Amino acid sequence: MTPRGELDEDNTTEIAIDVIAHTDLTTSDIGRLRRLFDAEYNQEFGEWDPELPYGYAPHDFHIVARQHGEVVGHVGWARRSIHVGDHEIVVGESEVFWSPTVHEVNGLGVAS
């Protein structure tokens, strides 16, 4: 396994993935997520609020991608209940965001 941030034999930079419950986010995690979101959305939506992500309800879990110690990608996932007829069904809602750098350099987060 290549240490975090070093190039492997394919000249790609390894990205570490962490799954974190919303209640377990550290101050450092929140700061890094804020930098990621604000770089893209601050001008249009203002400073990121971890309790009210842009246009969505808070997330139950965060899947965080890190490269060189910085957050470069995020998937927020939340449980939601919907009613179908007389039945209540629990579903998941998610949103995905990759930094522009990861799109450009690694081609990640690009639909094909």
C-alpha positions as CSV (number, residue, x, y, z in Angstrom):
1,M,0.0,0.0,0.0
2,T,1.3,3.4,-0.9
3,P,1.5,5.9,2.0
4,R,-1.1,8.7,1.9
5,G,-0.2,11.4,-0.6
6,E,2.7,9.6,-2.4
7,L,2.6,8.6,-6.0
8,D,2.2,4.9,-6.7
9,E,3.6,3.1,-9.8
10,D,0.7,4.4,-11.9
11,N,1.7,8.0,-10.9
12,T,-1.6,8.6,-9.2
13,T,-2.0,10.0,-5.7
14,E,-3.7,7.8,-3.2
15,I,-6.9,9.1,-1.7
16,A,-7.9,7.9,1.8
17,I,-11.6,7.3,2.5
18,D,-13.2,7.7,6.0
19,V,-16.8,7.0,7.0
20,I,-17.7,9.3,9.9
21,A,-21.0,9.6,11.8
22,H,-22.2,13.2,11.8
23,T,-22.0,13.3,15.6
24,D,-18.4,12.1,15.5
25,L,-17.1,14.9,13.2
26,T,-14.1,16.7,14.9
27,T,-13.5,20.4,14.8
28,S,-10.7,19.6,12.3
29,D,-13.1,17.6,10.1
30,I,-15.6,20.4,10.1
31,G,-12.9,23.0,9.2
32,R,-11.7,20.9,6.3
33,L,-15.2,20.2,5.0
34,R,-15.9,24.0,5.3
35,R,-12.9,24.8,3.1
36,L,-14.1,22.3,0.5
37,F,-17.7,23.6,0.4
38,D,-16.9,27.3,0.7
39,A,-14.4,27.1,-2.1
40,E,-17.2,26.2,-4.4
41,Y,-20.4,27.6,-2.8
42,N,-19.5,30.5,-0.5
43,Q,-20.1,33.2,-3.0
44,E,-23.6,32.0,-4.0
45,F,-24.8,30.4,-0.7
46,G,-22.6,31.9,2.1
47,E,-20.5,30.1,4.7
48,W,-21.2,26.4,5.0
49,D,-23.2,25.2,8.0
50,P,-22.6,21.6,8.9
51,E,-26.1,21.3,10.4
52,L,-27.8,22.6,7.2
53,P,-25.7,21.6,4.1
54,Y,-26.6,23.5,1.0
55,G,-30.3,22.8,0.2
56,Y,-30.4,19.6,2.2
57,A,-31.2,18.4,5.7
58,P,-28.2,17.4,7.9
59,H,-26.5,14.2,7.1
60,D,-26.3,11.2,9.3
61,F,-23.0,10.0,7.9
62,H,-20.2,11.5,6.0
63,I,-17.9,9.6,3.6
64,V,-14.8,11.8,3.4
65,A,-12.1,11.6,0.8
66,R,-8.7,13.0,1.9
67,Q,-5.6,13.7,-0.2
68,H,-2.5,15.2,1.4
69,G,-4.5,15.7,4.6
70,E,-7.1,17.9,2.9
71,V,-10.7,16.9,2.2
72,V,-11.1,16.6,-1.5
73,G,-14.4,14.8,-1.7
74,H,-17.6,14.3,0.3
75,V,-20.6,12.1,0.3
76,G,-23.3,13.0,2.8
77,W,-25.9,10.4,3.5
78,A,-29.1,10.6,5.5
79,R,-31.9,8.2,6.4
80,R,-35.3,9.4,5.4
81,S,-38.7,7.8,5.8
82,I,-41.2,7.9,3.0
83,H,-44.8,6.5,2.9
84,V,-45.9,4.2,0.1
85,G,-49.5,3.5,0.5
86,D,-50.0,2.4,4.1
87,H,-46.3,1.5,4.4
88,E,-43.4,3.5,5.8
89,I,-40.1,2.7,4.1
90,V,-36.7,3.9,5.2
91,V,-34.5,5.1,2.3
92,G,-31.2,6.9,2.0
93,E,-30.6,10.3,0.5
94,S,-27.2,11.4,-0.5
95,E,-25.2,14.2,-2.1
96,V,-21.7,13.9,-3.6
97,F,-19.1,16.6,-4.1
98,W,-15.5,16.4,-5.3
99,S,-13.1,19.3,-5.4
100,P,-12.3,20.7,-8.9
101,T,-8.7,19.6,-8.4
102,V,-9.6,16.0,-8.0
103,H,-11.8,16.2,-11.1
104,E,-9.0,17.7,-13.2
105,V,-6.0,15.7,-11.9
106,N,-7.5,12.3,-11.1
107,G,-10.7,12.2,-13.2
108,L,-12.7,11.2,-10.1
109,G,-16.3,12.1,-9.6
110,V,-16.8,12.3,-13.4
111,A,-19.9,10.6,-14.8
112,S,-19.1,8.5,-17.9
